[in-house]
Amino acid sequence: MVVDRIVEMPRRILPERGFLNGRLALVTGGARRIGRQLAQALAEQGADIVLHHNRSAREASETAEELRGHGVRVALLAAHLGDPFQAEDLIHRAIDSMGRPVDILVNNAAIYCPGTARDTSVRSWTEFQNVNLRAPWLLARTMAETLGPTGSGDVINLNDAAALHPRADHFAYTMSKWSLHGLTRNLAMALAPNIRVNELALGSVMPPDPGTGDYQHTPRENIPLDRFPRPEEVAAAMLHLLANAS
């Protein structure tokens, strides 16, 4: 079937304003870039936020102040997600900080840089797997454990279109994201029905940090909209997945 027009989504299935009131969201890598936009969208809908960062303390503080402007509670937690103990402990620290379980987990943090199968070191491969794959698994597993057998929640994994179309010049990165796609599907079955697990597989949205690779390598003629997505559109897709109507 070929769709040649955009159909407006009926308002009855759009989430009501403030539909996340009373929920607690942990956003990894939430201090800046797309993570910041996702945290903003969650706060606008009433969710309290635990904002994770690694080395972006200044940006995290600035983002936290913006989020508090929406009348929600915000906690800042630093952790290196390549360390499995810090990754697992992040959920427990979030609970200690906010006094209740995390029931929305947004696995946004990731590392990205080019490298081929020939020049990727074992150390580099391991770093990609640890941050981009192992950490989301440990965080989701720990969240499920703390929610208990009857608790409900949502996991959103930020993935990359490269998960389905691996690139030879980003070998270790695309392999980690390809594996994340499989993890998402497996967790969706393992944690059902109380915890929903979804992913957003993005193409180019924002320029990468300097020195981490190219930008917008996908030809625009391959994109039906003839433009690259905006961060706020990614946030809207996340909110749709969090709504009961999804």
VMD Tcl script that draws the C-alpha trace (Angstrom):
set ca {
  {0.00 0.00 0.00}
  {1.30 3.44 -0.93}
  {0.35 6.37 1.28}
  {0.42 9.64 -0.62}
  {-0.95 11.97 2.02}
  {-0.53 12.72 5.69}
  {-3.52 11.79 7.82}
  {-4.06 13.92 10.91}
  {-4.09 11.88 14.10}
  {-7.53 11.95 15.79}
  {-7.44 14.06 18.92}
  {-9.01 11.32 21.01}
  {-5.83 9.23 20.83}
  {-3.46 12.11 21.53}
  {-2.27 12.23 25.16}
  {-3.96 14.73 27.44}
  {-1.85 17.54 28.80}
  {-0.19 16.43 32.03}
  {-0.83 12.73 31.36}
  {2.49 11.84 33.03}
  {1.63 13.46 36.37}
  {2.80 11.25 39.23}
  {5.38 9.36 37.20}
  {9.16 9.37 37.60}
  {11.39 9.32 34.53}
  {15.11 8.59 34.36}
  {16.69 10.02 31.21}
  {20.26 8.90 30.59}
  {22.41 11.42 28.81}
  {19.69 13.94 29.53}
  {21.81 17.04 30.05}
  {22.16 18.04 26.43}
  {21.22 17.44 22.80}
  {18.29 15.09 22.16}
  {18.29 13.85 25.75}
  {17.60 17.39 26.92}
  {14.67 17.68 24.50}
  {13.23 14.39 25.73}
  {13.54 15.45 29.36}
  {11.81 18.73 28.54}
  {8.91 16.92 26.90}
  {8.50 14.60 29.88}
  {8.55 17.50 32.33}
  {6.01 19.44 30.27}
  {3.67 16.48 30.68}
  {4.12 16.43 34.46}
  {6.72 13.71 35.04}
  {9.34 14.22 37.71}
  {12.81 13.79 36.24}
  {16.06 12.13 37.20}
  {18.61 13.63 34.86}
  {21.67 11.48 34.30}
  {24.95 12.82 32.97}
  {28.53 11.67 32.83}
  {30.79 14.69 32.38}
  {28.26 17.39 31.45}
  {27.73 18.81 34.93}
  {27.27 22.43 33.82}
  {24.78 21.55 31.07}
  {22.95 19.23 33.48}
  {22.50 22.03 36.03}
  {21.20 24.38 33.35}
  {18.77 21.78 32.04}
  {17.56 20.96 35.55}
  {16.66 24.60 36.17}
  {14.67 24.68 32.94}
  {12.82 21.52 33.91}
  {11.94 22.85 37.35}
  {10.22 25.71 35.56}
  {7.50 23.21 34.65}
  {6.74 22.66 38.34}
  {8.26 19.19 38.56}
  {10.91 17.74 40.84}
  {14.34 17.14 39.33}
  {17.39 15.24 40.57}
  {20.83 15.23 38.96}
  {22.91 12.05 39.05}
  {26.33 11.48 37.52}
  {27.44 8.01 36.45}
  {29.76 6.35 33.96}
  {27.49 3.83 32.25}
  {30.44 1.85 30.94}
  {30.88 0.64 34.52}
  {28.27 -2.09 35.19}
  {28.14 -1.33 38.90}
  {27.43 2.34 38.29}
  {24.80 1.46 35.69}
  {22.91 -0.89 38.01}
  {23.24 1.47 40.96}
  {21.82 4.41 39.01}
  {18.25 3.14 39.39}
  {18.69 2.69 43.16}
  {20.23 6.15 43.50}
  {17.30 7.61 41.58}
  {14.86 5.95 43.97}
  {16.82 7.21 46.98}
  {16.82 10.74 45.57}
  {13.13 10.91 44.72}
  {11.58 8.53 47.25}
  {9.71 6.35 44.79}
  {10.42 3.86 41.97}
  {11.42 4.89 38.48}
  {8.61 3.88 36.11}
  {9.85 5.54 32.91}
  {13.33 4.74 31.65}
  {14.69 6.56 28.61}
  {17.94 4.95 27.49}
  {19.35 7.84 25.50}
  {23.04 7.87 26.47}
  {25.39 6.45 23.85}
  {28.90 6.83 22.50}
  {29.56 7.43 18.81}
  {32.67 7.63 16.68}
  {33.83 6.20 13.35}
  {35.96 3.12 12.85}
  {36.08 0.12 10.53}
  {36.27 -3.59 11.29}
  {39.96 -3.44 10.41}
  {40.99 -0.60 12.70}
  {38.61 -1.05 15.67}
  {40.48 -2.19 18.77}
  {39.14 -4.70 21.26}
  {39.04 -1.91 23.83}
  {36.95 0.30 21.57}
  {34.59 -2.56 20.74}
  {34.12 -3.27 24.43}
  {33.40 0.38 25.24}
  {30.66 0.52 22.62}
  {29.07 -2.68 23.87}
  {29.27 -1.58 27.50}
  {27.63 1.82 27.06}
  {25.31 1.29 24.10}
  {24.09 -2.23 24.91}
  {24.95 -3.50 28.37}
  {23.92 -0.36 30.24}
  {20.37 -0.24 28.75}
  {19.92 -3.90 29.68}
  {21.15 -3.42 33.26}
  {19.04 -0.31 33.75}
  {15.88 -1.96 32.40}
  {16.45 -5.10 34.46}
  {17.05 -3.14 37.65}
  {14.00 -0.96 37.03}
  {11.85 -4.07 36.60}
  {13.23 -5.56 39.82}
  {12.48 -2.41 41.81}
  {8.95 -2.13 40.40}
  {8.20 -5.67 41.53}
  {5.93 -8.27 39.91}
  {2.87 -6.02 39.82}
  {4.45 -2.65 39.04}
  {4.01 -1.11 35.61}
  {6.37 1.05 33.60}
  {7.85 1.98 30.25}
  {11.28 1.66 28.68}
  {12.19 3.73 25.62}
  {15.48 2.86 23.92}
  {16.97 5.48 21.61}
  {18.38 3.60 18.67}
  {19.76 4.46 15.26}
  {18.59 3.66 11.75}
  {22.02 2.05 11.46}
  {20.62 -0.77 13.58}
  {18.98 -2.12 10.43}
  {21.45 -0.69 7.91}
  {24.95 -1.14 9.38}
  {27.70 1.14 8.09}
  {31.19 -0.20 7.45}
  {32.79 3.08 8.54}
  {31.09 2.95 11.97}
  {31.63 -0.73 12.67}
  {31.59 -1.00 16.48}
  {28.89 1.65 16.82}
  {26.46 0.07 14.38}
  {27.07 -3.40 15.81}
  {26.18 -2.12 19.28}
  {23.03 -0.48 17.95}
  {22.08 -3.55 15.93}
  {22.35 -5.53 19.15}
  {20.27 -2.92 20.98}
  {17.46 -3.55 18.50}
  {17.52 -7.22 19.42}
  {17.66 -6.36 23.11}
  {14.59 -4.17 22.77}
  {12.58 -6.94 21.12}
  {13.69 -9.49 23.71}
  {12.99 -7.23 26.69}
  {9.57 -6.39 25.28}
  {8.67 -10.08 25.59}
  {10.53 -10.71 28.84}
  {9.03 -7.78 30.75}
  {5.49 -7.93 29.34}
  {2.74 -7.30 30.18}
  {3.44 -4.83 32.97}
  {6.44 -3.08 31.42}
  {6.32 -1.92 27.82}
  {9.61 -1.71 25.94}
  {9.89 0.29 22.72}
  {12.59 1.95 20.68}
  {12.95 5.02 18.50}
  {15.40 4.33 15.66}
  {16.56 7.71 14.40}
  {18.45 8.88 11.38}
  {20.37 12.17 11.40}
  {18.74 14.69 13.72}
  {21.46 16.87 15.23}
  {25.12 17.42 14.30}
  {27.44 15.18 16.34}
  {30.03 16.62 18.66}
  {33.19 17.78 16.89}
  {35.46 14.92 15.91}
  {32.86 12.17 16.31}
  {31.95 11.66 12.66}
  {29.99 13.04 9.77}
  {26.50 14.50 9.82}
  {23.43 13.98 7.72}
  {25.14 11.39 5.57}
  {21.77 10.14 4.33}
  {20.80 11.75 1.01}
  {17.70 13.88 1.41}
  {16.15 12.26 -1.63}
  {15.84 9.08 0.46}
  {13.64 10.89 3.00}
  {9.96 11.32 2.01}
  {9.66 14.55 4.04}
  {12.67 15.98 2.15}
  {14.18 17.15 5.43}
  {15.75 15.77 8.57}
  {13.61 15.31 11.70}
  {13.61 17.89 14.46}
  {14.36 17.02 18.11}
  {10.86 18.08 19.15}
  {9.41 15.56 16.70}
  {11.47 12.82 18.30}
  {10.08 13.91 21.68}
  {6.53 13.79 20.31}
  {7.08 10.22 19.11}
  {8.34 9.28 22.58}
  {5.23 10.76 24.21}
  {3.03 8.79 21.85}
  {4.71 5.56 22.93}
  {4.18 6.49 26.58}
  {0.48 7.22 26.12}
  {-1.98 4.47 26.96}
  {-3.50 4.90 23.50}
  {-0.29 3.63 21.93}
}
mol new
graphics top color blue
foreach p $ca { graphics top sphere $p radius 0.5 }
foreach p [lrange $ca 0 end-1] q [lrange $ca 1 end] { graphics top cylinder $p $q radius 0.2 }
display resetview
